[in-house]
Amino acid sequence: MRVGPRSGPGAAASNAFHARITDTVSGGSLAGGHQTSGECIGERNLLAGGFRVFFRYSVRPPRWRLPVVLVHGLGLSSRYMLPTAEYLAPHFPVYVPDLPGFGDSEKPARTWDVPALAEALAAWIRAAGLGRVALLGNSFGCQIIADLAARHPELVERAVLQGPTTPPDERSWFWQFVRWRQNQPFNPDALSPITWGDYRKCGYRRLFQTFRYQLKDPIEQKLPRIPAEVLVVRGQLDPICQLGWAAEVAGLLPQGRLVEIPAVAHTLVYTAPEQLATITRQFLEEVCVPARPGEGPGGRTSAAARRDAARRHSEARR
């Protein structure tokens, strides 16, 4: 599958880990975290913006590559994004945080709206010392990415919006319930305990209040302010992010593209991780390619970014 054109529409289940609370670090180095035996994904906690943030990360990242941060959807956590993280891990340093209030991260007393969650993600990126990153979000996670990328362009090299929500004419409880029901048959049974377990962790009050914020968030007003190149990805059968809305999102972006994956629906980070990772890799390799033996990093990343990458990965190996 090839990434689609720079503007306008283009053509085009794995086991879950059990969350564990591990070490808490105050920032900077990501070394020394818990690693599940035989697996490529480790687990850590990081203090960012005054809150403990649990995250998963690739333990053997390749050097000189752009860090990729995955952003989860409404009420969920990093758990259901692990299939995609595992496919990306051999090629990029991968990080999957649970946003504050969700998963195994600390729960703020109040429920945060989209800008607050975007600020929390920005604070975590800075606390982790990642520099400029690529962001990949699913569903509601795309709204958080759009807000962050519009207000903090210095943090975002590129972004992938997979199944972005929510079209203006469907920002109601009724339409979202209809779309949710239409999407359910496409989700495998193995996803249900992950989804409902995450809902219980965040709490139903926080879940529904965040959903209200989702419906009030005018993503279409933020998209034109995003300077980074952005790839919009939808599944051909996705009832939540339909083709017309995905094309509108791509068209509102100054540097937007759209690609569609055949025969799949909305939760591609779990149901079609290999296809999504392949498309993401193609898109990101345009700006960061691996170095040849004996040479420095290639691609179009800046010298400063390359030095930062070298430092980060050197620290992570200590």
N, C-alpha and C positions, 0 to 999 in steps of 0.2 A: 504494500500500500504506500502510495506516495502522498506527501503533503500537498494540499491543493493550492490554487493560485493565491496571490497576495491579496486579492480583493474579490468578493463574490463567492458563491458556492463552489466547492471542489467536488471531485468524484472520489470517490473512493469506495474454574472455581477451585479455588485452592484452599488448603487447610489454613485455619486462623491460629494465631498465637494467643496464649492466655496472658493477660496483662499482669505484670508484677511491678511492685514498687521497688526501686533500687536506690542507688546513691543519689544524693542531692549535691550539686556543685553550684558555685556562685557565678560562673561565667567563664568565657575564654576557652580553655582546653576542654575537649570532649573525651579525653582519654580515660581509661579505667572503668568504663561502664559494664553492666552485666551483658553477657552474650549467651544466648541459648546454645547449648552444645551442638556443634555440627551445622549451625545455621548462619546465615550471612547478616542477620539483623540483630543489633543490640538494643538495650533499653537504658535510659538515663532519666534524671530529673535535672532541671535547670531553673534557677531563680531569675525571673525576668519580669520587670515592671512591678515588682513587689509580690509576685505570685509564683508558686512552684508549678512548673510546667513539665509534665511527663512527655517524653518523646522516644521514638524509635529511630535508629540510624544504621546505615551500612557500616560494618566494622572493618572492611577492607576496601576502602574507596580507591579508585584509580587516581593517579596524580594528574594535576593540570586540568581537571575538568570542572565545569560549572556546577556548583551545588544545586540540587533539586529539592525543593520543599513541597511536600504534598499537603493539601488543605482539605480537611474532611467536611462532610455535609451536615445538615441540620440534626442536632441531637446525637450525633455519632462521634466516633473517635478514630484513632489511627488503625484500629484492628481490621476494619474491612478494606483498608487501602494496602494492606500488606502484600497481596498478590502482585499488584503493580510495583510496589517498592522493591520486591524481590527480583522482578524482571529488569528493573532499572539499575539495581545495585552493582552489577558487574561493569557498568559503563559510566556511572556518575556517583559522586557522594550524595546519598539520599537521606533525607530527614523527614520524619512524619510526626509532628507534635499533636498532642491533644490540646485544643484551645482551652483557656481557663473556663471552668464551669462544666467541662465535658470529659468523658473518659476517666483517666486516672490523674488528671491535673487538679490543682486546688480549685475550690468552688468559691467565687466571689459572693458576697452577701446579696448583691442585687444581680438581676439579669442584664447582660450587656447587649446593646444594639450593634448593628453592623459596623459603624465607625469605631466603636470601642473594641470590638473583636479584631478589627484590622490593626488598630494601634497595639493591641496585645501581641499580635503576630509580628509586627515590626519590632517591638521591644525584644521579643524572643530571638529574632534573626540577629539583632545587634548584640544581644547578650551571648549568643553562640559564636560570635565573631565570624560570621559567614560572608560578610561583604555583600556584593551583588549576587543575586540568586535567580534561578528559574523557579517559577511557581506553577504547580499543577493542582487544580481544584476540581472537585466533583459537586455538581448541583449547587446548594447554598454556599459551598466553599468558593464558588466562582464570584459571588457577590462580595465576599470578604477580600478576595484577590483584587477585584476591580477597584474597591475603595482604597486599598493599600497602594496599588500601582498608580492611581491618580494623585494621591497625596504624598507619596514617598517614592517618586520615580528613581531616586538614587539607589534604591535597594533592589530594583527589578531589571534584570537583563532581558528576560523573555517570560511569557506566561502561556499556559495551556488551560483553557476553560472547557471542561468536559461536562456537557449537559447543563449549561448555565440556566439559572432561574432568575426572575419569573416574568413572563410577558405581561405587559400592563393590563391587557384586557382579561387576564385570568388571576388577578391579585385579589382573590376572595377565598374564604374557607370552602365554599361550595366547589369551585373549579379545581382547587388543589386537591380536595378529597376525590373528585372524579378522576383526575390525572393519576393520583396515587393508586387508586384501585385499578386503573387501566395498566399500570406498570407492574403490579404485583405478580401476575402470571409469569413475567420474564425473570423474576428473581428466584434463584435456586433455594431449596429448603434449608441448605446449610447457612444461608445468610440470616435467616430469621432469628436464631438465638443470639447472634452478634448484634443485630439491630435492636431487639427488645432489651438485651442486656445493657447496651449503651444508653437506651432511653431511661432505664431504671437508675443508672448511675448518675445521669445529669438531673433526674427528677422531672416529673411531668409538668410541674409548674414552670420550671425554667424552659422546658421544651416548647410549651405552648406560647410563652411570652416571646421566646426567640422567633418562633414562627410568625407572630404578629409583626415583629421587626422586619422579618424577611419580606412580608407582603407590603410594608411601607417603604421599602428601600428602592429608590429610583435609579437602578443600575444604568439605565439608558442615558442619564445625565452625566455619569462618570466616565463612560466608555470613550467619548471623544477627547477626554483629557489625559488619556494613557499614551505616553510616547513610545513605550516598548512595543516590539513586535509580539503579536498575540495570535495563537492558533485556537480556533473554536472547533471542538470535536463533538459530534453527536452520533448516537447510534441510529441507524436507519429506522428502527421500530420504536424509538423513544416517544412516548405520549406526553411527557412532561416538558421536554425541550423539542418542540416540533421544528420542522425544517424552516418555516417562515420566520420564526423567532430566532433561530440560530443564524440565519442569513442576515437578519436585522442587526444582531449583535456584532457579527463580523463587519458589516457595512458601516457601523457607527465608530468602529475602531480606526484610528488613523493608519495603522499598519496591521489590519486584521485579515485573517485567512479562515477558510472553513473547509473541514474535511468530514466526511461521513463514513462510518464503518458499517458495512452491510450486515443485516440479519441479527442485530443486537439492539438493546434498548437503553436504559438510563444509567444503571449502576456499573459502568464499564470498568471502573477500577477493581471491581470484584469479579464480574462476569466475563470480561474480555481483556484481561490484563496484558496478555502478550501483544495483542493488536494495538492497544493503547500505548504500551511502552515502545513498540516499534515506531509508531508515528511520532511520539514524543522525542525519541532518540534522533530520528531524521531531522526534526525541526531544530533541536538544540545543537546538533553537530554542525549546523551552518555557522555557528559563532564560536564553537570550541571543539577543535579536533585534537586527537592524541598526538603527542610528539613522536618523531622518529628517533630511533636509538641514538644517543649521544647529543641530541639537540634539546633545546628548550621547548616549551609548549607552543603549539601552533594555533591556528584559528585567528579570529579577529578580537580576542580579548586584549585588554590593555596590559601594559607592562606591570602596572601597579596591581591589577587583578591577578596576574600570574604570580607575582611575589606573595600576595596574600594567600593564594591557593597553596603555594609551597609551604608557607608557614603553618597554615591550618593542618595540612596533612602530616607535616613533621611532628606537630604537637600531638595529633591523634594517635601516632604510632608509639609514643613514649610510654 
